[in-house]
Amino acid sequence: MSEPTIVPTIEDVYAAQRRIAEDIVETPLLCSAVLDEVVKGKVFIKAECLQATGAFKVRGVYNRLRQLSASEGRRGVVTYSSGNHGQAIAAAAKRLGIQATVLMPSDSVATKIALTRSHGAEVAFFDREKDDGLVILKELRPQATFVPPANDLNVISGQGTAALEILNQMQELGSRSPDMLLVPCGSGGLTAGCSLVFTSLCPTAKLFAVEPQNFDDTGRSLVAGRRLANVLRSGSICDALTAKIPAPLTFAINAACGVQGITVSDSEVLAAMAFAFRHLKLVLEPGGAVALAAVLSNRISVEGKTAAIVCSGGNVEAALFASAIAAADYT
């Protein structure tokens, strides 16, 4: 794999923050005395589930779409997505007067399909086990601009604004600098954006990409020093985090920043969703809860330390969420 020649910098993230300020929500940074007692440390939770469209994805999407030329805007945009990126594309395109087409896996969560359509985007489907989504997109809308979920300098820079907010909010709360940052990881865009911010502004913090078991392509790739694909394409409740392989640009950034991988099980994720509902009053989708699951299950110890974690999304099927709550052990 050749190294990407252009990678974003902290200045790109600052520029993104200015560019999208009117488009996004500065989501709260939450604490829980119960959580701190459980893990014997101090944890700050970035609630991106309360972001516009219910996930962090709008940060990168707005940063990319606001830089389209007039002619690109007229030709429209296309993407593929299991849901959250597609919703962000649909919502941002509607606001900016741009036609959007979103290609989704045929087994996508029904809630995410409905929400994507609700913003006016055209939705088409593909088989994630058999089809090449990029090929299908080129056939559907050959003149449109493709906006990838992660492998784009401007998308990554936009996602990094979440980390700028975390550090600013922690300072406002009078906290010392975090010892670690844990980020849910699919294709790696959020991890890469947040990691380049922390590497620049909080270089002593350890950085972790949290993935579901059997879909730890980023973690395994970082250990191997090269991009490795997942064997499975589906099978985790964390539908937002089942990317096939790390994106080239995000992998290069995460490797350069010294990111390490952590995996969590579906049962640990369900327990984290229930904990967030009970103690934080947050609705999390499975992929959005993996970082919380990592600290609750002691996949990484935060005892005596200060940790920042991102809860990246809250677009969950009602039945799955209800089952997580019902199965929780509150004894």
N, C-alpha and C positions, 0 to 999 in steps of 0.2 A: 504494500500500500504506500503510495507516495504521500508525503506530508502536504496538507492543505497550505497554499501559499499565502492566503489572507485569512487571518483570524481576528475576532473582535478584541477590543481592548476596554479597559475601564472607562475611557473617554467615550467610546461608543455607547456604553450603558448609561452614562450621564446624559448623553444626547438623546437617547431613547426615553429616559425619564422626562425630559423636557417636552419631547414630541408627543407623548401619549398622556400627558397629565390630565387632560380633560376627558379622556376616553375610559379611564379605569378607576377602580376603587382602591384607595389606600386601605387595605384590609387590616384588621386589628391584630396585634400581637398579644396573645393570651397566656395567662399562667393559671396553674391549678395547684392549690396546696395539697390536695389529695395525690395528684400525680407526683409532686416533688417528694412527698412522704414515701410513696411506693418505690421510687427509683433512688431515693436518698441523694438527690441532687436538685439542681434548678433547671427547669425546662421552660423554654419560651416557644409557643406554638403560633406559627404564622398561618392564619385561617384563610387560605386562598379559596376555600369552599364558599366564602362569602364574596368572592370576586364576581364581576359581571359575567354572565353565562355560567356561573357556578364553578369556575376553574381558572387557573392561572393563565391559560392559553391566550386570552385576549391581549396580554401584554406584548407578546411577540408578534401576534397577528396585526395589531394596530400599528406597531412600529414598521412592519413591512408594507402594509397597504397604504399607509400615509406617504410612502415614498414612491408609489407608482407614478409613472408619467401619465399625462392626460390620455395619450393613445392606449397605453396599457390598461387604464381604467375602463376605457370604452370596450376593450376586447374581453374584459371580465377576468375572473380568477378561478382556478380549480385546485383541488387538493384531494388527498385520501386521508381517512381518519376513522378511528373506532368510535369517535363521538365528540370529545371535548375540543379538539382542534377544529373539527368540522363546524361545531356550534359557534366557535369564535370567528371563523371565516364568515359564516352566514350572517352573524350579527354585525360584524364590522363592515362587511360589504353592503348590507342594507343601509346602515347609517351613512356610508360614504357614496351611496348611489351606484354601486358596482354589481354586476351580475355574478353570482357564485354558483359553482357546481361542486358538490361534495360526493366523493365515491366512498362508500362505507362497506365494511364486511357484511355479508348476508346474515351473520349471527350477531350483529351488533345489538346492544341493549336497546329495547324498544323506546325507553324514555329518551335516550340520546338521539335516536332517529327522529322522534316526534319534535324534540326541541330544535333540532337542526332545521327541519322543515318549517317550523313556526316562524323562523326568521326570514323565510322567503327563498331559501336556497333550493336549487334542484338537487335531488338526492338520487344517486344510482348505486348499484350494489355489485360486489364481486365476491368470489370465493377465496378466502384468505389462504386456504390450503393449496389451491391450484393456480390461481390467477396472478398476473403481474399487474398491480394496480396502476403503475405509471404508464404502461402500454395502453391500458384501457382509457385512461384520462386523455392521452394524446389523440386517441381515436374519437372520443366524445367532444372535446373542445380543443382542436389543434392550435388555435390562435390565442387561447387564453394563457395568462401567466400562472405558472405552477408555484404555489406557496407551500413548501414542505413543512411537515410538523416540527422539524428540528434542524435539519442540515442547511442552515441559512444564517449568515452573519447577523442580519437584522432581526430575525426571529430570536436567536440566542441572546442578542443584546437586550431585546425587550424583556425576555424572561429574567434576565439578571437584575431588573429593577426591583424584583421581590427581595433580593438580598440587600440592596441599598436601603430599602424600607426597614428590613429587619435590624440592621446595624444602627440606623438612625433612631428607631423606636426603642431599642435596648438602651441607647445612650440617654434618651429622654426619660426612661424609667429609672435611670441611675444604676443600671447593671454594669458589672464588669464585662469585658469582652468575652464572647463565647469560646469555650474550649473546643467545640465541635459543631458541625452543621450536618444535619441529615436531610436528604432530599429524595422524594420518590423518583424513580428513574425508569423510563420506557426507552425512547430513542436517545435520551440524554441531553436534550436541549435545556431543560430547567436546571439540571445538575451543572451543565457547562456554564450557563450564564451566572448562576449563583457562585460557582467555584472561582470564576475569574474575578468576581467582585471580592470575595473573601481573600483570595491570594494577594490582591492588591491592598486591601484595607485592613485585613485581619489575618496576616500571614501565619500566625502561630496556631490557628484553629485547624483541627483535623476535619477532613471532608469525606462524607460517605454518601454513596449512591445506594438506595435501598430498593430491592427488587423482589418479586415473588419467586418462590422456589420453582425450579425448572425453567425460569425465564430470566436467568441471571447472566445474560450475554455481556452486559457491561462489566460486571464484576470479574467474570472469567477472562474477558478480553484485557482488562487492566493488568491482571496477573500475568497473562501470556505475552503481553506487549504487542498484540495484534488483534484485529477484530475477529471475533468468533461468533458464529450464528447459534441461535437456539435450535434444538432438534424439533421441539414442538412448536406449533403455530397457535394453538388454542388449548384451553383446559384449566386456566386459572380464573378465579372470580375477579381478579384484578385486570379486567379487560383493557383498561387504559395503559397497561404496562407490558403488553405482550408483543413488543417489537421483535422483528426477526433478527436484527443485527444492529449494533451501534452505528449511528451515522458517522461518516468519516470525519467531519468537522468536530462534532461533539466529542468523539473519542479522542481526537488529538488534543483538544482542550482539557478534557478530564484527565488524560494521562499526564499532560504537562503540569497540571495542578496537584498531582499526587492523590487523586481521589481513590478511595478504597470501596469495595463492594460489601454489602450485607444482604442476606436473604431472609425472608420471613415466610411462614406457612399461611395457608388460607385460614386455618383455625385461629392463628394469632391475629390475623387481620380482622376477622369477625369480632374477636374480643376487643380489639382497639376501637372498632366502630361503636360497639356498645359502651365502652368507657367514655368515648367522646360525647356520646349522646347524654349519658347520665351526669357526667361531671363538668363538661364544657358547654353543653347544650348545642352541640354542633352535629349536623348531618354530614357524614363523610361517605363517599363511595369507597369501594375496596382499595382501588389504586391510590386514592387520596389519603388512606390511613396507614400505609406501610411504614412510614417513618415513626409514627406514634407506636405502631406494633413493635418496631425494633427496640425501642427503649422500654416499653412495658414488659416485653418477654425476655429482657436482659440479653438480647442478641448482641448488644453492646452495653457495657456498663457506663452509667453516668454518675456513679456514686462520687460525691464530693466535687462534682464538676458542673459547669454551666453549659447547657446544650440548647441550640436553636434547631427546631424541626419545622418542616413545611408540610402542612396538610393541604394537598394540592387541588382537591376537587370534591364536590358533593353531589354529583349527578348519579344517583343510585336508584335502582328499581325499588318500588315500595315493598314488594314481597320479600326481596333479599334483605332489605334494611329491617323489616319487621322480624324476619327470622333471626337476624343477628341480635336484635334486642331481646327477643323471646328466649334465646338460648343462653343469654349471659348469666353468669353465676354472681349474684349480688349478695351472697352470704358472707 
